[in-house]
Structures are given as structure tokens and as C-alpha cells.
């Protein structure tokens, strides 16, 4: 279902990106339904893709602390399944971004939101990875 929903949203997302890229200041588009390959395939030189890649231990720590499994008949199984999907997506984004030469912001848990925002702003004008 999620894949179908993402496919249905993609044409609208492309329209927003294409239109916005011609005249407006930067925007942040957040969601795990967009991949580095999709952004690269747009071929827009005015678009800078930044991908947050989270260290697996930090991803697990955050998911365990979120409490989203509360009320589940089997919270640990639910967490393990959700974490497996999150790790798969995280690895996919990381590998695609590296392959395509797109910027990766590496979050090991030590960076604050402000740190990540500052790094993102810096990357929009440079081509280095941390």
C-alpha cells in the first residue's frame, strides 16, 4: 500500500519541485517516499539534494524511545519489524546518494537539529561530505 501511495504522490511532488526550482528560495521536502534516484532523474541543476543518513545504533535508540509500539500485542516484534524497514530504507538512501554523488548528512546522534541545519546550509554551497 505504501508503495502505491508514494507512486500516486510522485507526479504532484515533481510538479512542486519543478515549479519551485525556477523562481523561489530553497525548500525542504521531507519524506521517505522520495529517493536520491528520483531526484537525480529530474535533471534539475538548481536542486540540491541533502539526505540524512542515521547511524543504525542511533536509529534503533530513537525508535525504542518513541513509544510507538505501546499497546501492541507484541511490542518487541513490532519494533523489530519497523526497525528492519527503517534500516533498509536508510541503507538504500545512503547507497544511492553515494552512487549519485549527492550530499549525505551523517547523524550519529551527536549532532543537534541546529548542527544538522547548519551543515545543510553549508552543503548547499559546497560539495563535500563529512
CNS distance restraints for C-alpha pairs under 8 A (distance, minus, plus):
assign (resid   1 and name CA) (resid   5 and name CA) 6.19 0.50 0.50
assign (resid   2 and name CA) (resid   6 and name CA) 6.12 0.50 0.50
assign (resid   3 and name CA) (resid   7 and name CA) 6.16 0.50 0.50
assign (resid   4 and name CA) (resid   8 and name CA) 6.17 0.50 0.50
assign (resid   5 and name CA) (resid   9 and name CA) 6.28 0.50 0.50
assign (resid   6 and name CA) (resid  10 and name CA) 6.13 0.50 0.50
assign (resid   6 and name CA) (resid  33 and name CA) 5.59 0.50 0.50
assign (resid   7 and name CA) (resid  11 and name CA) 7.81 0.50 0.50
assign (resid   9 and name CA) (resid  13 and name CA) 6.31 0.50 0.50
assign (resid  10 and name CA) (resid  14 and name CA) 6.07 0.50 0.50
assign (resid  11 and name CA) (resid  15 and name CA) 6.25 0.50 0.50
assign (resid  12 and name CA) (resid  16 and name CA) 6.35 0.50 0.50
assign (resid  13 and name CA) (resid  17 and name CA) 6.20 0.50 0.50
assign (resid  14 and name CA) (resid  18 and name CA) 5.96 0.50 0.50
assign (resid  15 and name CA) (resid  19 and name CA) 6.02 0.50 0.50
assign (resid  16 and name CA) (resid  20 and name CA) 5.82 0.50 0.50
assign (resid  17 and name CA) (resid  21 and name CA) 5.85 0.50 0.50
assign (resid  18 and name CA) (resid  22 and name CA) 6.85 0.50 0.50
assign (resid  18 and name CA) (resid  44 and name CA) 7.82 0.50 0.50
assign (resid  19 and name CA) (resid  23 and name CA) 7.48 0.50 0.50
assign (resid  20 and name CA) (resid  24 and name CA) 5.48 0.50 0.50
assign (resid  20 and name CA) (resid  25 and name CA) 7.92 0.50 0.50
assign (resid  21 and name CA) (resid  25 and name CA) 7.96 0.50 0.50
assign (resid  21 and name CA) (resid  26 and name CA) 7.84 0.50 0.50
assign (resid  21 and name CA) (resid  44 and name CA) 7.90 0.50 0.50
assign (resid  21 and name CA) (resid  46 and name CA) 6.12 0.50 0.50
assign (resid  21 and name CA) (resid  47 and name CA) 6.55 0.50 0.50
assign (resid  22 and name CA) (resid  46 and name CA) 7.76 0.50 0.50
assign (resid  32 and name CA) (resid  89 and name CA) 7.75 0.50 0.50
assign (resid  34 and name CA) (resid  38 and name CA) 6.68 0.50 0.50
assign (resid  34 and name CA) (resid  39 and name CA) 7.57 0.50 0.50
assign (resid  35 and name CA) (resid  39 and name CA) 6.61 0.50 0.50
assign (resid  35 and name CA) (resid  93 and name CA) 6.39 0.50 0.50
assign (resid  35 and name CA) (resid  96 and name CA) 7.83 0.50 0.50
assign (resid  36 and name CA) (resid  40 and name CA) 6.13 0.50 0.50
assign (resid  36 and name CA) (resid  49 and name CA) 7.40 0.50 0.50
assign (resid  36 and name CA) (resid  51 and name CA) 7.98 0.50 0.50
assign (resid  36 and name CA) (resid  93 and name CA) 6.46 0.50 0.50
assign (resid  36 and name CA) (resid  96 and name CA) 5.84 0.50 0.50
assign (resid  36 and name CA) (resid  97 and name CA) 5.52 0.50 0.50
assign (resid  36 and name CA) (resid 100 and name CA) 7.48 0.50 0.50
assign (resid  36 and name CA) (resid 102 and name CA) 7.46 0.50 0.50
assign (resid  37 and name CA) (resid  41 and name CA) 6.00 0.50 0.50
assign (resid  37 and name CA) (resid  96 and name CA) 6.58 0.50 0.50
assign (resid  37 and name CA) (resid  97 and name CA) 7.79 0.50 0.50
assign (resid  37 and name CA) (resid 100 and name CA) 7.53 0.50 0.50
assign (resid  38 and name CA) (resid  42 and name CA) 6.65 0.50 0.50
assign (resid  39 and name CA) (resid  43 and name CA) 7.46 0.50 0.50
assign (resid  39 and name CA) (resid  49 and name CA) 7.25 0.50 0.50
assign (resid  40 and name CA) (resid  44 and name CA) 7.64 0.50 0.50
assign (resid  40 and name CA) (resid 100 and name CA) 7.42 0.50 0.50
assign (resid  48 and name CA) (resid 102 and name CA) 7.89 0.50 0.50
assign (resid  48 and name CA) (resid 124 and name CA) 6.36 0.50 0.50
assign (resid  49 and name CA) (resid 102 and name CA) 6.15 0.50 0.50
assign (resid  49 and name CA) (resid 103 and name CA) 6.33 0.50 0.50
assign (resid  50 and name CA) (resid 102 and name CA) 6.81 0.50 0.50
assign (resid  50 and name CA) (resid 103 and name CA) 4.94 0.50 0.50
assign (resid  50 and name CA) (resid 104 and name CA) 5.75 0.50 0.50
assign (resid  50 and name CA) (resid 105 and name CA) 6.82 0.50 0.50
assign (resid  50 and name CA) (resid 120 and name CA) 6.98 0.50 0.50
assign (resid  50 and name CA) (resid 123 and name CA) 7.96 0.50 0.50
assign (resid  51 and name CA) (resid  93 and name CA) 7.24 0.50 0.50
assign (resid  51 and name CA) (resid  94 and name CA) 7.65 0.50 0.50
assign (resid  51 and name CA) (resid  97 and name CA) 7.33 0.50 0.50
assign (resid  51 and name CA) (resid 102 and name CA) 7.83 0.50 0.50
assign (resid  51 and name CA) (resid 103 and name CA) 6.27 0.50 0.50
assign (resid  51 and name CA) (resid 104 and name CA) 4.80 0.50 0.50
assign (resid  51 and name CA) (resid 105 and name CA) 5.85 0.50 0.50
assign (resid  52 and name CA) (resid 104 and name CA) 5.87 0.50 0.50
assign (resid  52 and name CA) (resid 105 and name CA) 4.67 0.50 0.50
assign (resid  52 and name CA) (resid 106 and name CA) 6.00 0.50 0.50
assign (resid  52 and name CA) (resid 107 and name CA) 6.77 0.50 0.50
assign (resid  53 and name CA) (resid  90 and name CA) 6.04 0.50 0.50
assign (resid  53 and name CA) (resid  91 and name CA) 7.89 0.50 0.50
assign (resid  53 and name CA) (resid  93 and name CA) 7.35 0.50 0.50
assign (resid  53 and name CA) (resid  94 and name CA) 6.11 0.50 0.50
assign (resid  53 and name CA) (resid 104 and name CA) 6.47 0.50 0.50
assign (resid  53 and name CA) (resid 105 and name CA) 5.99 0.50 0.50
assign (resid  53 and name CA) (resid 106 and name CA) 5.04 0.50 0.50
assign (resid  53 and name CA) (resid 107 and name CA) 6.05 0.50 0.50
assign (resid  54 and name CA) (resid  58 and name CA) 6.53 0.50 0.50
assign (resid  54 and name CA) (resid  59 and name CA) 6.01 0.50 0.50
assign (resid  54 and name CA) (resid  90 and name CA) 6.90 0.50 0.50
assign (resid  54 and name CA) (resid 106 and name CA) 6.01 0.50 0.50
assign (resid  54 and name CA) (resid 107 and name CA) 4.71 0.50 0.50
assign (resid  54 and name CA) (resid 108 and name CA) 6.01 0.50 0.50
assign (resid  54 and name CA) (resid 109 and name CA) 7.92 0.50 0.50
assign (resid  55 and name CA) (resid  59 and name CA) 6.19 0.50 0.50
assign (resid  55 and name CA) (resid 106 and name CA) 7.36 0.50 0.50
assign (resid  55 and name CA) (resid 107 and name CA) 6.14 0.50 0.50
assign (resid  55 and name CA) (resid 108 and name CA) 4.95 0.50 0.50
assign (resid  55 and name CA) (resid 109 and name CA) 7.65 0.50 0.50
assign (resid  56 and name CA) (resid  60 and name CA) 6.19 0.50 0.50
assign (resid  56 and name CA) (resid  87 and name CA) 6.76 0.50 0.50
assign (resid  57 and name CA) (resid  61 and name CA) 6.11 0.50 0.50
assign (resid  57 and name CA) (resid 108 and name CA) 7.96 0.50 0.50
assign (resid  58 and name CA) (resid  62 and name CA) 6.13 0.50 0.50
assign (resid  58 and name CA) (resid 107 and name CA) 7.90 0.50 0.50
assign (resid  58 and name CA) (resid 108 and name CA) 6.00 0.50 0.50
assign (resid  58 and name CA) (resid 109 and name CA) 5.69 0.50 0.50
assign (resid  59 and name CA) (resid  63 and name CA) 6.21 0.50 0.50
assign (resid  59 and name CA) (resid  83 and name CA) 7.84 0.50 0.50
assign (resid  59 and name CA) (resid  86 and name CA) 7.93 0.50 0.50
assign (resid  59 and name CA) (resid  87 and name CA) 7.79 0.50 0.50
assign (resid  60 and name CA) (resid  64 and name CA) 6.02 0.50 0.50
assign (resid  60 and name CA) (resid  83 and name CA) 6.63 0.50 0.50
assign (resid  61 and name CA) (resid  65 and name CA) 6.24 0.50 0.50
assign (resid  62 and name CA) (resid  66 and name CA) 6.11 0.50 0.50
assign (resid  63 and name CA) (resid  67 and name CA) 7.54 0.50 0.50
assign (resid  63 and name CA) (resid  68 and name CA) 7.84 0.50 0.50
assign (resid  63 and name CA) (resid  79 and name CA) 7.43 0.50 0.50
assign (resid  63 and name CA) (resid  83 and name CA) 7.27 0.50 0.50
assign (resid  64 and name CA) (resid  79 and name CA) 7.27 0.50 0.50
assign (resid  69 and name CA) (resid  75 and name CA) 5.05 0.50 0.50
assign (resid  69 and name CA) (resid  76 and name CA) 7.80 0.50 0.50
assign (resid  69 and name CA) (resid  78 and name CA) 6.51 0.50 0.50
assign (resid  69 and name CA) (resid  79 and name CA) 6.57 0.50 0.50
assign (resid  70 and name CA) (resid  75 and name CA) 6.66 0.50 0.50
assign (resid  71 and name CA) (resid  75 and name CA) 7.51 0.50 0.50
assign (resid  72 and name CA) (resid  78 and name CA) 7.42 0.50 0.50
assign (resid  74 and name CA) (resid  78 and name CA) 6.25 0.50 0.50
assign (resid  75 and name CA) (resid  79 and name CA) 6.06 0.50 0.50
assign (resid  76 and name CA) (resid  80 and name CA) 6.08 0.50 0.50
assign (resid  77 and name CA) (resid  81 and name CA) 6.11 0.50 0.50
assign (resid  78 and name CA) (resid  82 and name CA) 6.10 0.50 0.50
assign (resid  79 and name CA) (resid  83 and name CA) 5.84 0.50 0.50
assign (resid  80 and name CA) (resid  84 and name CA) 6.07 0.50 0.50
assign (resid  81 and name CA) (resid  85 and name CA) 6.50 0.50 0.50
assign (resid  82 and name CA) (resid  86 and name CA) 6.23 0.50 0.50
assign (resid  83 and name CA) (resid  87 and name CA) 5.99 0.50 0.50
assign (resid  84 and name CA) (resid  88 and name CA) 6.10 0.50 0.50
assign (resid  85 and name CA) (resid  89 and name CA) 6.22 0.50 0.50
assign (resid  86 and name CA) (resid  90 and name CA) 6.03 0.50 0.50
assign (resid  87 and name CA) (resid  91 and name CA) 6.03 0.50 0.50
assign (resid  88 and name CA) (resid  92 and name CA) 6.13 0.50 0.50
assign (resid  89 and name CA) (resid  93 and name CA) 6.13 0.50 0.50
assign (resid  90 and name CA) (resid  94 and name CA) 6.13 0.50 0.50
assign (resid  91 and name CA) (resid  95 and name CA) 6.04 0.50 0.50
assign (resid  92 and name CA) (resid  96 and name CA) 6.06 0.50 0.50
assign (resid  93 and name CA) (resid  97 and name CA) 5.88 0.50 0.50
assign (resid  94 and name CA) (resid  98 and name CA) 6.15 0.50 0.50
assign (resid  94 and name CA) (resid 104 and name CA) 7.20 0.50 0.50
assign (resid  95 and name CA) (resid  99 and name CA) 6.10 0.50 0.50
assign (resid  96 and name CA) (resid 100 and name CA) 6.06 0.50 0.50
assign (resid  97 and name CA) (resid 101 and name CA) 5.89 0.50 0.50
assign (resid  97 and name CA) (resid 102 and name CA) 4.79 0.50 0.50
assign (resid  97 and name CA) (resid 103 and name CA) 6.73 0.50 0.50
assign (resid  97 and name CA) (resid 104 and name CA) 6.82 0.50 0.50
assign (resid  98 and name CA) (resid 102 and name CA) 6.15 0.50 0.50
assign (resid  98 and name CA) (resid 103 and name CA) 7.72 0.50 0.50
assign (resid  98 and name CA) (resid 104 and name CA) 7.67 0.50 0.50
assign (resid 103 and name CA) (resid 123 and name CA) 7.12 0.50 0.50
assign (resid 103 and name CA) (resid 127 and name CA) 7.22 0.50 0.50
assign (resid 103 and name CA) (resid 128 and name CA) 7.41 0.50 0.50
assign (resid 103 and name CA) (resid 129 and name CA) 6.42 0.50 0.50
assign (resid 104 and name CA) (resid 129 and name CA) 6.43 0.50 0.50
assign (resid 104 and name CA) (resid 130 and name CA) 7.98 0.50 0.50
assign (resid 105 and name CA) (resid 116 and name CA) 7.21 0.50 0.50
assign (resid 105 and name CA) (resid 119 and name CA) 7.47 0.50 0.50
assign (resid 105 and name CA) (resid 120 and name CA) 7.34 0.50 0.50
assign (resid 105 and name CA) (resid 129 and name CA) 7.48 0.50 0.50
assign (resid 105 and name CA) (resid 130 and name CA) 7.34 0.50 0.50
assign (resid 106 and name CA) (resid 130 and name CA) 7.24 0.50 0.50
assign (resid 107 and name CA) (resid 111 and name CA) 6.31 0.50 0.50
assign (resid 107 and name CA) (resid 116 and name CA) 7.99 0.50 0.50
assign (resid 111 and name CA) (resid 115 and name CA) 5.53 0.50 0.50
assign (resid 111 and name CA) (resid 116 and name CA) 6.40 0.50 0.50
assign (resid 112 and name CA) (resid 116 and name CA) 6.32 0.50 0.50
assign (resid 113 and name CA) (resid 117 and name CA) 6.15 0.50 0.50
assign (resid 114 and name CA) (resid 118 and name CA) 6.08 0.50 0.50
assign (resid 115 and name CA) (resid 119 and name CA) 6.14 0.50 0.50
assign (resid 116 and name CA) (resid 120 and name CA) 6.04 0.50 0.50
assign (resid 117 and name CA) (resid 121 and name CA) 6.22 0.50 0.50
assign (resid 118 and name CA) (resid 122 and name CA) 6.20 0.50 0.50
assign (resid 119 and name CA) (resid 123 and name CA) 6.09 0.50 0.50
assign (resid 120 and name CA) (resid 124 and name CA) 6.30 0.50 0.50
assign (resid 121 and name CA) (resid 125 and name CA) 7.23 0.50 0.50
assign (resid 122 and name CA) (resid 126 and name CA) 6.44 0.50 0.50
assign (resid 123 and name CA) (resid 127 and name CA) 6.27 0.50 0.50
assign (resid 123 and name CA) (resid 128 and name CA) 7.00 0.50 0.50
